[in-house]
Amino acid sequence: MHDRLRLYIDGAWVAPQGQGLAEVQNPATEQTIGREWGEEGLAEFVEHKAIQL
């Protein structure tokens, strides 16, 4: 199983502030094949980019 527990922001891997993990599933078998940051991590990325503009 693969875990993606960091976000790539501005050329660097950073640990997100939130705790929201989402499971990644194989659509053919519905088996969990990994975890990555869900909506909470995405919101952090968008907020970071908005501040830079």
N, C-alpha and C positions, 0 to 999 in steps of 0.2 A: 504494500500500500504506500502511496506517495502522500507526503504532507507538505503543503506549501504554506509555511507559517511566517513568511515575510513578504513585504510589498516592495516592488521596484519603483522608487520615486526619485526623479532627478538624477539618474545614473547610479543610485546606491540602493542596496537592500536594507530596509528598515523594518523594525518590529512594529506592528500596528498597536494602537492604544486600546482598541476594543477586544472583546473576547468571542465575537461571533464567528464560529466555524461552520462551514457548510460541507456536507458530504457530497462527494462526486461519485456518481453511479454509472456503471456500464449499462447502456440502454438495452442491450441484447439479453443480459442475464439479470439485471437489476441488482447486481452485487456491488457493494461499496468498494471502490478502488482507490480512494484517496480522500483527503480533506483539504480545503483551502478557505481563505477568508471570505466570508459571505458579504452581505450588503453593508455591514458595519465597516469592514475594511475598504470597500469601494467608496463609501461616503467619505472616509478619511482622505483617500487619494483625491477625490474631486474637490474637497475643501482645500487641500494643500495647493492644488493647481489654481483654484479661484483666487486665493490670496496672492499668488504670484502675478496675476494679471493686473 
